[in-house]
């Protein structure tokens, strides 16, 4: 049984864990913390978003698909980083979404991201 099936309201245990989806992807996507890739902190979807200005978006998607992570779908986004009235730069990011939560493998996603970034996207 998943938490959302209990009928209980979600109470965020942290400002960086605003939803059940965040809690589900966190065991994997937290692995990119401390790297030069954003894990989505400061957005409304922390740990569900990842991106960096230097990432080749097409290669990342191709390599992620090759990992065959069940229950995962990705959506390409364009994030605009900057202040209230000043655009600093735009970054291609990906939102990880669960299509079949009970089969999703978050650690496989996290390890896969680290491996892909290290071996294919770091230059």
Order of alpha helices (4+ residues) and beta strands (2+ residues): alpha-beta-alpha-beta-beta-alpha
